[in-house]
Amino acid sequence: MSAARSLDGAYRHCEAITRAQAANFYYGIRLLPRERRRAMCAVYAFARRIDDIGDGTLTPEQKLAGLDQALVMLGDDAQADPVASALADARYRFALPLDALSELVEGVRMDVNGESYEDFEQLLVYCRRVAGGIGRLCLAVFGLRTDAAGQEQRAQVLADELGVALQLTNILRDVREDALGGRVYLPAEDLRRFGIPLGEPTAPAGTTAPATLLAALEDEAQREQLAALVRFEAERARQWFDRGLELTELLDRRSAACVQAMAGIYRRLLERIDSHPEEAARRRLSLPAHEKALVAARGLLPLRGVRGGGV
């Protein structure tokens, strides 16, 4: 098999993973030209692999070894693995920042190590690693408008902030599922502020027992406190969205439409969580497919009349 055919197969493999496992993401990136879309699929497929290591059934020691192996993979361009092969080509074509890929691995390492967060500044480190890094990788694929030259640093900051907004939305969406999996991302100081139990009195500062949080989520007496907590965190995420979406001003129309479609779906989900905080605290809320399609279509409005810009 020729190298070109092998590489095409690697990209098709990454695209199949993205289409099957990341509907929100794929709604947006299908608006991009072929090479950019393929690069984004390679980035997602790598991120999916890292997440699967962290969320899998291996022992913590085996997970950490798997993450170490992923870091080694980033430094080796001669790979038979299709995800590694596609990612290496995407790195070459779009100068993907290697540090952003490494930060993603380190963020999942925090999950494996059972990190919890005393305050938002600590949580922010995690969000920047697992989502801000993805934002910067996406920016490398998008590139800036020609008249936005000189604003590279601002664009990286905005991409990072938009990634944080998406991750905060994920955290609110998955509060119960994460607690069932033994993880608590909500900052301990926020839980205390709204009267949510943290665990044993002797627990270290910043530590929240997942079982204790689960009990609070199922306690009708905690309904008002939980609703207030969810609204507080939703407002925080909204502020990160407001700043991060300024990135679209620096992108070409296709890339801006892609960001509007992806971020629009997550922001609509955030508004649903904010509108139904008691429900969001007890189960995973989501948007139906037709609503995602509608939100994505609204993101396409800047492309109307642009040749080749349809879905």
C-alpha positions, 0 to 999 in steps of 0.5 A: 500500500502506498504511503498516501493511501495509508495516510488517507486510511489513517485520516478516515479512521480518525474521522469515523471515530469523530463522527461516532463519538463527538456529534457536537464537535462534528457538527461544526468541523464538517464546515471546514475545507477537507484538509482542515477537517481531517486535521481536526479529526486527528486531534479529536481521535488523539484526545478521545484515546487519552480520555479513554485511558483515563476513563477505562477499567485499567488500574491507576498504574496501568493508566499512567503507563498508558499516558506515558506511552502516549507522550512517547507517541507524540515524539515519533512521526514514524507510526503504524498506528492510524491515529498517530500517523494522522496526527503526525501529518496534521502536526506537519501541515498545521504546526500543531503545538506539541505542548498543547497535546502534552498538556492534554495528557497531563490533564488526564493524569490529574484525573487518574491521580484523583485530584480534587479542587479547593478553589476555582484557580485550581480547577482552572489549571485542569480546564486549561490542560484538557480543554484550553489545549484543545482550543489552541490546537483548533486555532492552529488548524483554523489560522487567522484572517490575513488582516488579523496578523499580529494578534496571534497571542490574543487569539491563543488566549481567546481559544484557551478561554473558549476551551475553558467555557466548554469544559465548565459546561461539561462539568455541570452536565456530568456532575452526577456521572462524575461522582458515580465514577469517583470524581468531583470537579466542583471546587470545594469552596463553592460547595461550602458556600452553598451549604453542600456537604463535602465529606468527613470532617477530617478530610483534607482541605479541598477534598470532596467525597464523591459518595457524600456529593451523590447523597446531596444530589439525591437529597430533596432537602438540598434542592435549593442549595444545589440549584443555587450552586448550579446557577452560580457555576453556569454564570461563571461559564457564561462569562468565559463564553462571552470572552472566548467567542471574541475569537470568531472576530479573528477567523475566516468565515468558515472557521468562524462558522465552525466555532459558532456552531460548536460553541453554540451547541454547548452554550445552548446546553448551558442555558438549559442547565441554568434554566433547570438547575435542580434537574441538572444536578440529578441527571445528565441533560443533553440537547436532542439532535434536531436542536443541535442541528438548528443551533449549528445551522444558525452558526452557518449564517455567515456562510450564506452565499459563500461558494462551497460553504453548505453543509 
